[in-house]
Amino acid sequence: MNSYHLQDNVLLYTAVFFAGGWLFCRLTVKAVMNMIAEAGFVRPNYRGDEIPVGAGLVFFLSALAVYTAAFIFLPDDFQYKIFSNLLALACFTLLGLIDDVWGSRSVTGIKGHLLSLCRGRLTTGGLKAAGGGVMGLLLAASAGDWTLIPLNALIIALSVNSINLMDLRPGRAGKVFLLLWLVLLAAMPGRVEMILTAVVAGALMAYLPYDMKARAMMGDTGANALGACLGMAVVWLLETPYKVVYLLLLIAFHIFTEKYSLTRIIAENRLLNYLDELGRG
């Protein structure tokens, strides 16, 4: 296959990759949840039921399976983007898993973790922030224009943390990711990069009912993967002025969430609360 064939059939391949991610996750999600539960890695949900944590691992596994199956059929100049996206998913999934397994809630917020790190105390949140920053720089360097490395690195790192901040109620982080992904898809329908993000979106669609019914928690493991996928898509798709606007919005969002409770604001707004509760068991 050449790049022109891929470019001329973007929507078809996006649909195929979406279906592939959905199908693989649909076939494996229960096995992954059982594996986590049998290892004793569970936490009580809001009803007090013990449910598996870190089930968002299925997003990376789905991407790995679909990318591997499709790799030899894709053009050479597109394959490096597969590696970049898979590297992003793998590293941020791992950082999230570390926080899920060993994380302490004695320190909260990115500000709190960074202050602890400056005082010489390493927390899993601090490790996630530092590791995410370094990973963001590496991924930004692989994106092309070296002058945009700081901008792209911040976009990736803050996108990851933004989705993480949304993961406070069942299904919320997944809904936000899907909304932003659909906006990008509508705005950039002919861009081949959307093909890669479709795998994660498809896997999320298969997993989301379990999360919304409080039968599993995606944890930082899954939220990080979703944020990395979103951040990489923005880096690939948007022109520099729009990237700057997106970054400013991310910064404003982080400042806002440091001062105010997002959950309380959603609960007090009728429309936002309806959307937040939609689909929950």
Secondary structure as UniProt FT lines:
FT   HELIX           3..8
FT   HELIX           10..38
FT   TURN            39..40
FT   STRAND          42..44
FT   TURN            46..47
FT   STRAND          50..53
FT   TURN            55..56
FT   HELIX           57..70
FT   HELIX           71..73
FT   HELIX           76..102
FT   TURN            105..106
FT   HELIX           109..118
FT   TURN            119..120
FT   HELIX           124..142
FT   HELIX           146..148
FT   HELIX           149..166
FT   TURN            167..168
FT   TURN            170..171
FT   HELIX           172..187
FT   TURN            189..190
FT   HELIX           193..212
FT   TURN            213..214
FT   HELIX           219..237
FT   HELIX           240..259
FT   HELIX           262..268
FT   HELIX           270..277
FT   TURN            278..279
//
